């Protein structure tokens, strides 16, 4: 399995886990000049920006460990861009890291990982 197919499979499993948890998927792979947001979802009135990290094992650490300070900054900038383009007033927001382990398909949703 290539890195690209690992990522696509991870995003699909993360989207399914979010939907099963009651989230509505608003957008996938949303891009702007600051980068990409893997999934944008809503739960109630809260808008959630989701970063998906998938791994085929633990040799390189847990998936969520790959969301370093630089990546968190990119996600925050991209989220601000999305909000500026789509909302007149800022809704309640959160950031979620979706850590996916393959081939098991285990998904852990970690809310407010930017903090």
Backbone torsions as a table, in degrees:
resi	resn	phi	psi	omega
1	UNK	NA	127.2	-179.5
2	UNK	-78.9	167.3	177.8
3	UNK	-60.8	-37.7	179.6
4	UNK	-63.9	-46.1	-179.8
5	UNK	-70.0	-32.2	174.6
6	UNK	-61.8	-45.1	179.4
7	UNK	-63.2	-45.3	179.8
8	UNK	-63.5	-43.0	178.8
9	UNK	-64.7	-41.0	177.6
10	UNK	-61.6	-43.4	179.0
11	UNK	-64.0	-40.4	179.4
12	UNK	-63.8	-45.5	179.3
13	UNK	-65.1	-38.3	178.3
14	UNK	-64.9	-43.1	178.4
15	UNK	-61.5	-41.3	177.8
16	UNK	-63.4	-43.0	179.7
17	UNK	-63.6	-40.7	178.0
18	UNK	-63.2	-46.3	179.7
19	UNK	-62.1	-41.0	178.1
20	UNK	-64.5	-28.1	178.4
21	UNK	-85.8	1.6	175.6
22	UNK	101.1	2.3	179.5
23	UNK	-78.6	148.4	172.7
24	UNK	-103.0	125.6	179.0
25	UNK	-77.2	123.0	-178.9
26	UNK	-96.2	-42.4	-178.8
27	UNK	-154.7	154.0	174.8
28	UNK	-129.5	140.5	178.9
29	UNK	53.7	47.0	179.0
30	UNK	-76.5	129.5	-175.9
31	UNK	-119.3	148.8	170.4
32	UNK	-148.2	-174.9	-177.1
33	UNK	-65.3	-18.2	-179.2
34	UNK	-90.4	-11.1	179.8
35	UNK	140.6	-154.6	-175.1
36	UNK	-126.2	143.4	169.4
37	UNK	-107.4	122.5	-175.1
38	UNK	-61.8	-49.7	-179.7
39	UNK	-141.3	137.6	170.6
40	UNK	-116.5	126.9	-175.0
41	UNK	-136.2	160.8	176.9
42	UNK	-121.8	142.8	171.6
43	UNK	-136.0	109.6	-172.6
44	UNK	64.0	-128.7	178.2
45	UNK	-95.1	5.8	-175.9
46	UNK	-94.8	131.6	177.2
47	UNK	-98.3	127.8	-173.9
48	UNK	-119.5	131.8	177.4
49	UNK	-103.1	120.6	-170.3
50	UNK	-113.6	125.9	173.6
51	UNK	-104.7	122.1	-177.7
52	UNK	-101.2	130.2	173.6
53	UNK	-128.5	122.1	-179.1
54	UNK	-116.7	142.4	177.9
55	UNK	-134.5	147.4	177.5
56	UNK	-94.3	16.4	179.4
57	UNK	164.3	-175.3	-175.8
58	UNK	-106.6	9.7	-178.0
59	UNK	-59.9	-29.9	-179.6
60	UNK	-108.0	20.1	179.8
61	UNK	92.8	175.1	178.8
62	UNK	-70.3	149.3	-177.9
63	UNK	-55.4	-42.3	-176.6
64	UNK	-65.8	-20.9	177.7
65	UNK	-68.2	-17.7	179.8
66	UNK	-77.4	-9.4	179.3
67	UNK	-91.2	82.8	-176.9
68	UNK	-82.6	-179.4	-176.7
69	UNK	-59.5	-41.1	178.7
70	UNK	-61.3	-46.7	-179.8
71	UNK	-64.1	-40.5	178.4
72	UNK	-61.3	-39.0	177.2
73	UNK	-64.2	-41.7	177.7
74	UNK	-62.4	-42.5	-179.4
75	UNK	-64.3	-43.0	179.2
76	UNK	-62.4	-41.7	178.5
77	UNK	-66.2	-43.3	179.3
78	UNK	-63.9	-39.8	178.0
79	UNK	-62.5	-43.0	178.4
80	UNK	-62.2	-38.5	177.4
81	UNK	-63.8	-45.2	178.6
82	UNK	-59.9	-45.3	-179.6
83	UNK	-63.2	-42.6	179.5
84	UNK	-62.8	-35.9	-178.8
85	UNK	-79.8	-24.6	-169.3
86	UNK	-121.2	-7.8	-176.1
87	UNK	-136.4	134.6	176.0
88	UNK	-75.7	-37.8	174.9
89	UNK	-126.9	144.7	-172.4
90	UNK	-72.8	124.1	176.0
91	UNK	-77.3	170.3	172.5
92	UNK	-64.7	134.1	-175.8
93	UNK	-128.5	159.1	170.7
94	UNK	-147.1	165.1	178.0
95	UNK	-121.9	133.0	-177.5
96	UNK	-125.1	135.0	169.9
97	UNK	-101.4	125.1	176.3
98	UNK	-103.6	105.5	-179.2
99	UNK	-93.7	118.6	-174.8
100	UNK	-117.1	127.4	174.7
101	UNK	-106.1	124.9	178.9
102	UNK	-111.0	151.8	5.9
103	UNK	-85.4	-2.4	-176.8
104	UNK	-59.9	-31.6	-178.6
105	UNK	81.0	19.9	178.2
106	UNK	-73.9	133.2	-179.8
107	UNK	-124.9	127.1	174.0
108	UNK	-115.3	122.9	178.0
109	UNK	-96.7	119.6	-177.2
110	UNK	-114.6	106.3	-175.9
111	UNK	-80.6	147.6	177.1
112	UNK	57.6	45.2	-179.3
113	UNK	-73.7	-11.0	179.6
114	UNK	-75.6	-20.3	-175.5
115	UNK	-71.0	NA	NA
